Amino acid sequence: MAAPRNVLRDEESAAAALLNNGSKEDDDSPSGKRLKSERFPVSRWELAAFFGVFLIFSTGLFCIYLTMPATEYGKLKIPRSISDLRLLKDNIATYANDYPAQFILGYCSTYIFMQTFMIPGTIFMSLLAGALFGVKGLFLVVFNATAGACSCFFLSKLIGRPLVSWLWPDKLRFFQAEIAKRRDKLLNYMLFLRITPTLPNLFINLASPIVDIPFHVFFLATFIGLIPASYITVKAGLALGDLRSVKDLYDFKTLSVLFLIGMVSIFPTLLKKKKIYE
């Protein structure tokens, strides 16, 4: 009777070994590797750091709103379309005239908060500045966009590397290679990227500390490079009634002008390459 038991044990061992080999093959297969790579890359510590920073910013923003004069807060919301923006502008114009300092403080805090945490809608905030303040709104937009981009830069420096590598691995490798080739004229290249829509500003904000772009270069390129696009947006805000969609902001003519300005910014780099070649 012992022989059948041994046979059963051998069969069970063989089946278990087969299952283990099968699971290993699944892990080594392309689908298994893909599942592993699709896991969220941010650790618990990094998530805790992100939510800690978010809580600090949110608390500061809430305290600012508590100090502002009372209004009908139900009419105040972040616009998501041109029609929302027109409605917000009509509701808030009187408030901005009556309490200009408090309004500007609340506007700047909201803009920087949105820019820091990559919340969509800052384009509408820029249009609102043009609609309410005219060309003078350009200073507000450039200041807030630069401050928000710098906050996003430091946030990415803290916890952004695994997230950016996970979301845009190919784009990050391309960006890193381009930066490595242009270290001697990095400011010119960063100006070109900021002026033209070659790379999204969100990606530039997040990826810059990861590819070791010095903060002073990032700051100068952001502050100067955002002026042309901000001027276009603010000027469009002056004619808000004629604007049908955000897409109307960047037509072929506007994009051509931006690329022309961008080419001027990298002209010294091209000139230096020509001299070296000669």
C-alpha positions, 0 to 999 in steps of 0.5 A, a space after each residue: 500500500 506504500 507504493 500508491 502513496 509515494 506515487 501520489 506524493 510524486 505527482 503532487 510535487 510535480 504539479 506544484 513544481 509545474 505551477 511554480 515554473 508557470 508563475 515564473 514564466 508569467 512574471 518574465 513574460 511581457 505581460 507580466 513585466 508590463 503589469 509590474 511596470 504599471 504599478 504606481 511608483 510613488 512610495 508611501 513616504 513620498 505620498 505623505 510628503 505630497 499631501 503634507 505640502 498640499 495641506 500646508 498650501 490649502 491651509 494658507 489659502 483657506 486662511 487668506 479667504 477667511 480674511 477677505 471681505 464677505 461676498 456671494 461665494 456661491 458665484 465664485 468658482 474656477 472657470 472651466 470654459 469661456 462661458 464660465 469665465 464670462 460669468 465669473 468676470 461679471 460677478 467679480 468685477 465690482 468686488 475687484 474694484 471695491 477691494 483691489 488689494 484683497 482681490 489681488 491677494 486671493 487671485 495670486 494665492 489661487 493661481 499659484 496654488 493651481 500652478 503648484 499642484 498642476 490643477 488645470 485652469 490657469 489659462 482661464 485665470 490669465 484671461 481673467 486678469 486681462 479682462 479685469 485689469 487690461 494690459 496691467 494684468 500681464 504683470 500679475 500673470 507673469 508673476 503668478 506663473 513664475 511663482 507657481 512654476 518655481 513651487 512645482 519645481 521644488 515639489 518635483 525635486 522632493 517627490 517627482 522623479 519616480 512619477 515623471 519617469 513612470 508617466 513620460 519615460 521616453 520624453 524624459 530621456 529625450 529631454 535629458 539628452 537635449 539638456 546634456 548637449 546644451 549645457 553651455 547655452 542652457 538658458 537659451 535652450 530653456 528660453 526657447 522651450 518656454 516661449 514656444 509650445 515645443 514641450 508642455 510647461 507642466 512637463 518642463 516644471 516637473 522634469 527640470 529638477 530631475 535632469 539637473 537644470 539649475 534653479 537660477 536658469 529655470 527661474 530666468 527662463 520661466 520669468 522671461 520666456 512666459 512673457 510673450 504667451 502671457 501677453 497674448 493671453 492677457 490681450 485676448 482677455 481684453 476681448 473676452 466677448 469675442 473669444 469662442 474657445 481657448 483654441 482661438 488663442 493659438 492660431 497659426 499666426 500666433 504660433 508662428 510669432 512665438 516660434 520666431 521669438 523662440 528662434 531669436 532666443 537660440 540664435 547665439 547657440 546656433 552662431 556658436 556652433 557655426 563658429 566651432 564648425 568653421 
